[in-house]
């Protein structure tokens, strides 16, 4: 029996610490305060995205005003002109109205140098057409029929003569009023009311009177 008791005593001694270890609960000391658990910061309040501020429309840019350019002064096809011819003492007057062209000319120099024995006038009516586009200067072409009343009273001459024929010419007109003209007789004949003239004399007197009275080359001013 003693041996059995010793065994129980040994078991009790060995089992006592284990039982006390299981029954003892560790409690924190009343004087010690457990550190608080770290607080998690609350999430920031949601901020609505800033609304894009309306962009004011750009100020209307006024279109640049076109610079007023005075219209180009064009040559008019309606004019009245006064001219001086290269023929000795020749003066001419003409009228231009659309396609109509007319002129009258006379020579004061030839009668003076011949003591009144030779003289002539020219009257022409015809058609005019422009050779260039309307601009500040233009060229015109003229076709005309003419009459040349004149006289030749020297010895052997037929006396009073009338030439009839046609010609053509060119005129330069500038907007300033300056004009230059060129005319040439193309065909014709002269007839005397006092005596008979031959065919050769008829043609000769026609061109002779044109040289006296027709403004072959002239310069002038138009209104």
Secondary structure, DSSP 8 states (H G I E B T S, - for coil): -HHHHHHHHHHHHHHHHHHHHHH------TT---------------------------------------------SEEEEEEEESSTTEEEEEEEETTEEEEEEEESHHHHHTTTSEEEEEEEEEEEEESS-SSSEEEEEEEEEEEEEEEE-STT--EEEEEEEEEEEEEEEETTSEEEEEEEEEEEEEEESSS---HHHHHHHHHHHHHHHS-SEEEEEE-
